[in-house]
Amino acid sequence: MSLAVGFKDVVKRFGPVEVLHGVSFELAPGRVIGLLGENGAGKSTLMKILAGYEALSGGELHIDGQATHFAGSRAAEARGIVMIHQEFNLAEDLTIAQNIFLGHEKKRGWLLDDSAMRAEARRVLDQVGLAASPDTRVGQLIVAEKQLVEIAKALARKTRLLVMDEPTATLTPGETERLFALIAQLRSEGVTILYISHKLDEVERITDEVVVMRDGRFVAQRPTASLTRQQMASLMVGRELSDLYPRKEAMDTAQPVLLQVQGLSVPGWASDVSFEVRAGEILGFAGLVGAGRTELFEGLLGLRPALAGSVLLAGQPWTRRSPRSAAARGLTYLSEDRKHKGLHVHLGLRQNLTLMALERYTSPLLSPDAERAALHDAVRDFGIRAGSLDTPASSLSGGNQQKLALAKVLHPGPQVVVLDEPTRGVDVGAKLDIYHLVQRLAREGKAVVVISSELMELIGLCHRVAVMRGGRLVTTLTADQLTEEVMIAHATGTH
């Protein structure tokens, strides 16, 4: 049932850029292995080689002791190797069942056996805890539900080795617990699990051993029980990490309110929400997936219909709300979905960075030289790692895409900054950079809103946290009230 995997002197180049440098290690079958490393360390690239999505440039891949070459992902799947990608690989216009069996359709004679596929889809959806009908179009699902579809799709294959890349990034605590139970079940059945995650508490809890990579090289392979989270993080970044969260500076309540929202409703998602955030304040928004946090702010910016409510920006009414108007009035929003809403991934880094401030680079014609100078500054200031500055955004690792998206929304110089899941899928070193950036924005007198599913992130960063449940803002907690237990109790209605 299980597969033993070995990497021997594995090299991978993209053009002249070498991203994997002679990686060698072996994995015993039937274990849960945590694969750790900062963004750009080469984890996902190595796993794509294992799963047949990328070809080796040098070295060997061994499966059960035999040197193996996969012509593509279908060949790897035929050997039982399946990868769940961090970025969803779903056809939005097809149903859940059609996505699960895309390329693996069941047939009855010459015809597709839709009833059999729906029944099998229902079985694997039940395994992952998704109640949606197999006939639901994937485009109608929220991000967390799409993640569960990806996991269900992998379970529908005859999987012997399963690669999971940041599988809990969008899941609620309850959905995460169900996933961990599923991983334990698969392990007991002999399936090897390769678990890529920046959530070291999860790695510590569910893995048997960890493999650490850094800058495209193998660093260490240790039993999980032999390492603390601090030691894992230090191996990943190559240096000792001090306290993850920068010192929280006291909020000055005499500062002016830069964003005030009264009675805002977003049909189907949020009802009669009121809040305010001052200059120099970091206001968090907590809640379970589906609580309406993202949809509330999309309604605020005119990205989806909103009803009633009054909004003041820097004390002035804001009625004709739209993303363009928001940018002009000094309000910017970083979407939780960087791939589809945060960036134009097929455009270059320069075009993405300056898109929200093009008038700055036109006099009257666009000046590519001025844009390039701005990009050089952003790469330095935000620590964006790219093989070439002329590369499309799609070629960056997930964490570097996130840094580019942050640089883009901050480029116009806003006074109110809304960051939706700013560290999702970001490694521990990059998280530290982003946390310091958030603190810097507040010190500069900006009003910052952080929407996050990581409760410790909200506790470590925010002066106050608004908790939403079922589309309503149920409480706003001050810094001295912030604990995981209290926030969970309000978010679940058990307080």
C-alpha positions in Angstrom: 0.0 0.0 0.0 2.6 2.6 1.1 5.3 4.1 -1.0 8.9 4.7 0.0 10.3 7.9 -1.6 13.9 9.0 -2.1 15.4 12.2 -3.6 19.0 11.9 -4.7 20.9 15.0 -5.7 17.8 16.6 -7.2 18.3 19.8 -9.2 15.7 22.0 -10.7 16.3 25.0 -13.0 13.9 27.4 -14.5 15.9 28.8 -17.4 19.2 30.1 -16.0 17.8 30.2 -12.4 18.5 27.1 -10.2 15.9 26.7 -7.5 16.8 23.2 -6.1 20.5 22.5 -5.4 21.3 18.8 -5.0 18.5 17.9 -2.6 18.8 14.4 -1.1 16.7 12.7 1.6 14.5 9.6 2.0 11.0 9.1 3.4 9.8 5.9 5.1 6.3 4.8 4.0 3.1 5.1 6.1 4.2 8.2 8.0 3.1 11.8 8.3 6.0 14.1 7.4 6.0 17.8 7.8 7.9 19.6 5.1 9.0 23.0 6.4 10.8 26.0 4.9 10.3 29.7 4.1 8.6 30.7 0.9 11.0 30.2 -1.9 12.8 27.4 0.0 11.8 25.0 -2.8 9.2 22.8 -1.0 6.4 23.1 -3.5 8.8 22.7 -6.4 10.2 19.5 -5.0 6.7 18.2 -4.4 5.6 19.1 -7.9 8.5 17.0 -9.2 7.3 14.1 -7.0 3.7 14.5 -8.2 4.7 14.7 -11.9 4.0 18.4 -12.5 7.6 19.4 -13.0 10.5 17.5 -14.6 13.9 17.0 -13.0 16.9 19.1 -14.3 19.3 16.7 -12.6 19.5 13.9 -10.0 17.0 11.1 -9.4 13.6 10.4 -7.9 13.3 7.0 -6.3 9.9 5.3 -5.7 10.2 2.0 -3.7 13.9 1.9 -4.4 13.6 2.3 -8.2 14.7 5.4 -10.1 11.4 6.8 -11.6 10.5 9.5 -14.1 6.9 10.7 -14.4 5.8 12.1 -17.8 3.1 14.1 -16.1 0.7 14.2 -13.1 -1.5 11.5 -14.6 1.5 9.1 -14.5 2.2 9.9 -10.9 -1.5 9.5 -10.0 -1.4 6.1 -11.6 1.3 5.2 -9.0 -1.0 6.6 -6.2 0.8 9.9 -5.8 -1.6 12.9 -5.5 -1.0 16.5 -4.6 -3.4 19.0 -3.2 -2.1 22.4 -4.3 -2.0 25.5 -2.2 -3.6 27.5 -5.1 -6.9 25.8 -6.1 -6.9 23.7 -9.3 -10.7 23.7 -9.9 -12.9 24.5 -12.8 -15.3 27.1 -11.5 -18.0 26.5 -14.0 -18.3 22.8 -13.4 -20.1 21.0 -10.5 -18.3 19.6 -7.5 -18.8 16.0 -8.8 -17.5 17.0 -12.3 -14.4 18.6 -10.7 -13.7 15.5 -8.5 -13.8 13.2 -11.6 -12.4 15.6 -14.2 -10.1 13.5 -16.3 -11.1 10.4 -14.4 -14.7 10.1 -15.4 -16.7 6.9 -14.7 -18.5 5.4 -17.7 -21.3 3.0 -18.3 -20.6 1.7 -21.8 -20.0 4.8 -24.0 -21.8 7.1 -21.7 -20.8 9.0 -18.6 -22.1 7.4 -15.4 -23.3 10.5 -13.7 -25.2 8.8 -10.9 -22.1 6.7 -9.9 -19.9 9.8 -9.9 -22.4 11.8 -7.8 -22.7 8.9 -5.3 -18.9 8.6 -5.0 -18.6 12.4 -4.7 -21.1 12.3 -1.9 -19.1 9.7 -0.1 -15.8 11.7 -0.2 -17.6 14.9 0.6 -19.0 13.3 3.7 -15.4 12.2 4.6 -14.2 15.8 4.5 -17.4 17.2 6.1 -18.7 19.3 3.2 -22.6 19.2 3.1 -22.9 20.9 -0.3 -24.7 19.0 -3.1 -22.3 17.3 -5.6 -24.3 19.2 -8.2 -23.3 22.6 -6.8 -21.2 24.7 -9.2 -17.8 25.2 -7.7 -17.9 29.0 -8.5 -20.7 29.3 -6.0 -18.6 28.0 -3.1 -16.7 30.1 -0.6 -12.9 29.7 -0.3 -13.0 27.2 2.6 -15.5 25.0 0.7 -13.3 24.9 -2.4 -10.4 23.7 -0.2 -12.6 20.8 1.0 -13.4 20.0 -2.6 -9.7 19.8 -3.4 -9.2 17.3 -0.5 -12.2 15.3 -1.6 -10.9 15.1 -5.1 -7.6 13.6 -3.8 -9.5 11.1 -1.7 -11.4 9.9 -4.8 -8.1 8.7 -6.3 -6.5 5.4 -5.1 -4.0 7.4 -3.0 -0.9 5.9 -1.6 1.0 9.1 -1.0 -0.8 12.4 -0.5 0.9 15.8 -0.6 -1.0 18.6 1.2 0.2 22.1 0.6 -1.2 24.5 3.3 -4.5 22.5 3.6 -5.9 24.3 6.6 -5.2 27.8 5.4 -8.9 28.5 4.8 -10.5 26.0 7.2 -12.4 26.6 10.5 -11.2 25.0 13.7 -13.9 22.3 13.3 -13.0 21.6 9.7 -9.4 21.4 10.7 -10.1 18.9 13.4 -12.0 16.7 10.9 -9.1 17.0 8.5 -6.7 15.8 11.2 -8.9 12.9 12.0 -8.9 12.0 8.3 -5.1 12.2 8.1 -4.9 9.9 11.1 -7.2 7.4 9.4 -5.2 7.5 6.1 -2.0 7.0 8.1 -3.5 3.9 9.8 -4.4 2.6 6.3 -0.7 2.9 5.3 -0.9 6.1 3.3 2.1 8.4 3.4 1.2 12.1 4.0 3.6 14.9 3.1 2.2 18.0 5.0 3.5 21.4 4.0 2.4 24.1 6.5 3.7 27.2 8.1 1.5 26.5 11.2 4.0 24.9 13.4 1.5 24.0 16.1 -0.2 21.8 13.5 3.1 20.3 12.4 4.0 19.6 16.0 0.7 17.9 16.6 0.1 15.6 13.6 3.5 14.7 12.1 5.9 11.9 12.9 9.0 13.7 11.5 9.9 17.0 9.8 12.1 17.7 6.9 13.4 21.3 6.7 14.5 23.1 3.5 16.2 26.5 3.1 17.1 28.3 -0.1 16.6 25.3 -2.3 18.7 23.0 -0.1 18.0 20.1 2.3 18.7 21.3 5.9 17.5 18.7 8.4 15.4 15.6 8.9 14.3 15.0 12.6 11.7 13.3 14.6 9.0 15.8 15.4 9.1 15.0 19.1 12.8 16.0 19.2 12.1 19.6 18.2 10.4 22.6 19.7 8.4 25.0 17.5 11.2 27.6 18.2 13.8 25.1 16.9 11.7 24.3 13.8 11.4 28.0 13.0 15.1 28.6 13.6 16.0 25.8 11.2 13.7 27.3 8.6 15.1 30.8 8.6 18.7 30.0 9.5 18.7 32.3 12.6 17.3 32.5 16.0 13.9 34.1 16.1 13.0 36.5 18.9 9.4 37.0 19.9 7.2 36.7 16.8 5.1 39.7 17.5 6.7 43.2 17.7 5.9 45.1 20.9 2.4 46.5 20.8 2.4 50.2 21.2 -0.4 51.8 23.3 -3.3 53.3 21.3 -3.9 57.0 21.6 -7.7 57.5 22.0 -7.3 61.2 21.3 -6.4 60.4 17.6 -9.1 61.1 15.0 -11.4 58.4 13.7 -10.4 57.8 10.1 -13.1 55.2 9.3 -16.5 55.1 10.8 -19.2 52.7 9.7 -22.8 52.8 10.9 -25.5 50.2 10.2 -23.9 48.7 7.1 -25.7 45.6 5.7 -24.6 43.2 2.9 -27.5 41.0 1.9 -27.0 37.4 2.7 -23.8 38.1 4.6 -23.8 41.0 7.1 -26.5 42.8 9.0 -26.4 46.2 10.7 -22.7 46.3 11.4 -21.2 49.4 13.1 -17.5 50.0 14.0 -14.8 52.7 13.9 -11.0 52.7 13.7 -8.7 55.6 14.7 -5.4 56.8 13.3 -2.6 54.7 14.7 -5.0 51.9 15.7 -4.9 48.2 14.6 -8.5 46.8 14.7 -8.9 43.1 14.2 -11.9 41.2 12.8 -12.4 37.6 14.1 -15.0 35.0 13.3 -15.5 31.6 11.8 -15.4 31.0 8.1 -18.8 32.3 6.8 -19.2 34.8 9.5 -19.3 37.6 6.9 -16.1 39.4 7.6 -14.7 39.5 4.1 -18.2 40.1 2.5 -18.7 43.0 4.9 -15.6 44.8 3.6 -16.3 43.9 0.0 -19.7 45.5 0.5 -18.1 48.5 2.1 -15.9 49.0 -1.0 -18.7 48.5 -3.5 -17.4 45.1 -4.6 -20.8 43.5 -3.7 -24.2 45.1 -3.1 -24.7 46.8 0.3 -27.7 48.3 1.9 -28.2 51.4 4.1 -25.5 52.3 6.5 -23.4 55.5 6.6 -19.6 55.6 6.1 -17.3 58.5 7.1 -13.7 58.6 5.8 -11.6 61.1 7.8 -14.9 62.6 9.1 -16.3 63.2 5.6 -19.3 61.2 4.2 -18.5 58.6 1.6 -21.6 57.7 -0.4 -20.6 56.7 -4.0 -18.5 53.8 -2.9 -16.3 51.9 -5.3 -12.7 50.5 -5.3 -11.6 53.5 -7.5 -13.3 56.0 -5.2 -11.9 54.2 -2.1 -8.3 54.6 -3.5 -8.9 58.2 -4.3 -10.2 58.8 -0.7 -7.3 57.0 0.9 -8.8 53.6 1.7 -7.2 50.4 0.3 -8.1 46.7 0.6 -5.9 43.6 0.3 -8.1 40.7 -0.7 -7.8 37.2 0.9 -7.7 35.7 -2.6 -4.4 37.0 -4.0 -4.5 34.8 -7.1 -7.8 35.9 -8.4 -8.5 39.3 -6.8 -5.3 40.6 -5.4 -3.0 40.3 -8.4 -3.1 40.0 -12.2 -0.8 37.0 -12.1 -0.2 37.0 -15.9 1.1 40.5 -15.8 4.6 41.5 -14.7 5.7 42.7 -11.3 6.0 46.3 -12.5 2.5 46.4 -14.0 1.0 44.9 -10.8 2.8 47.3 -8.5 1.8 50.5 -10.2 -1.7 49.6 -11.3 -3.5 51.5 -8.6 -1.3 54.6 -9.0 -0.8 54.9 -12.8 -1.4 58.6 -12.8 1.9 59.0 -10.9 3.8 57.5 -13.9 2.1 59.3 -16.8 3.1 62.7 -18.0 1.3 62.3 -20.3 2.8 58.9 -21.5 3.5 56.0 -19.2 7.1 56.0 -18.0 8.4 52.4 -17.7 11.7 53.7 -16.3 9.9 55.3 -13.4 7.8 52.2 -12.8 11.0 50.1 -12.7 12.6 52.4 -10.2 9.4 52.0 -8.0 9.6 48.2 -8.4 13.3 48.2 -7.3 12.2 50.1 -4.2 9.3 47.8 -3.4 11.5 44.7 -3.9 13.9 46.1 -1.3 11.3 47.4 1.1 9.0 44.3 1.1 11.7 41.6 0.7 10.2 40.3 -2.6 12.4 37.4 -3.9 12.2 37.0 -7.7 14.6 35.4 -10.2 14.1 38.3 -12.5 12.2 41.6 -12.2 10.8 41.0 -15.7 9.0 37.8 -14.7 5.2 37.5 -14.5 3.6 37.5 -11.0 2.5 33.9 -11.6 6.2 32.8 -11.4 6.6 34.0 -7.8 6.1 31.7 -4.8 2.9 32.2 -2.8 4.6 34.2 -0.1 6.3 36.5 -2.6 3.0 37.0 -4.4 1.6 38.1 -1.1 4.4 40.6 -0.6 3.8 42.0 -4.1 0.1 42.3 -3.3 0.9 44.2 -0.1 3.3 46.5 -2.0 0.6 47.1 -4.6 -2.2 48.2 -2.2 0.1 50.3 -0.2 1.7 52.0 -3.2 -0.9 54.8 -3.5 -0.2 55.9 0.1 -3.5 55.2 1.8 -4.6 56.4 5.3 -6.9 53.5 6.0 -5.6 50.0 5.2 -7.8 46.8 5.3 -5.7 43.6 5.2 -7.7 40.4 4.7 -5.8 37.3 5.8 -2.4 39.1 5.2 -0.3 36.1 6.3 -2.2 33.2 4.8 0.2 30.7 3.3 3.2 32.8 4.4 6.2 31.4 6.1 7.3 32.3 9.6 10.1 34.7 8.5 7.8 36.5 6.1 5.1 36.6 8.8 7.5 38.5 11.1 8.2 41.0 8.2 4.4 41.5 7.7 3.8 42.0 11.4 6.5 44.7 11.6 4.9 46.3 8.5 1.5 46.4 10.2 3.0 48.0 13.3 4.9 50.5 11.1 1.7 51.5 9.3 0.0 52.2 12.7 3.1 54.2 13.9 2.8 56.3 10.8 -0.7 57.3 11.8 -2.7 55.0 9.5 -5.8 53.2 10.6 -5.3 49.4 10.0 -7.9 46.7 9.9 -6.7 43.1 10.0 -9.1 40.3 9.2 -7.6 37.0 10.3 -8.5 33.4 11.1 -5.4 33.1 13.3 -6.5 34.1 16.8 -2.9 34.4 18.1 -2.2 36.8 15.2 -5.1 39.0 16.3 -4.0 38.9 19.9 -0.4 39.7 19.1 -1.1 42.6 16.8 -4.4 44.3 17.6 -5.5 47.0 20.0 -9.1 45.8 19.7 -10.8 42.9 18.0 -14.4 42.9 16.6 -15.9 39.4 16.6 -18.5 38.5 14.0 -21.0 35.6 14.1 -23.7 34.8 11.5 -23.2 38.2 9.8 -23.5 40.3 13.0 -20.8 42.0 15.0 -21.4 40.5 18.4 -18.7 42.2 20.5 -15.6 44.3 20.4 -12.9 43.2 22.8 -10.1 45.5 24.2 -6.5 44.4 24.4 -6.8 43.2 28.0 -9.8 41.0 27.1 -8.1 39.2 24.2 -7.7 35.5 24.7 -8.3 32.6 22.3 -11.0 31.2 24.6 -13.0 34.4 24.8 -12.8 35.0 21.1 -13.9 31.4 20.2 -16.7 31.6 22.7 -18.1 34.8 21.1 -17.5 33.5 17.5 -19.4 30.3 18.3 -22.1 31.7 20.5 -21.1 29.8 23.6 -20.1 32.9 25.6 
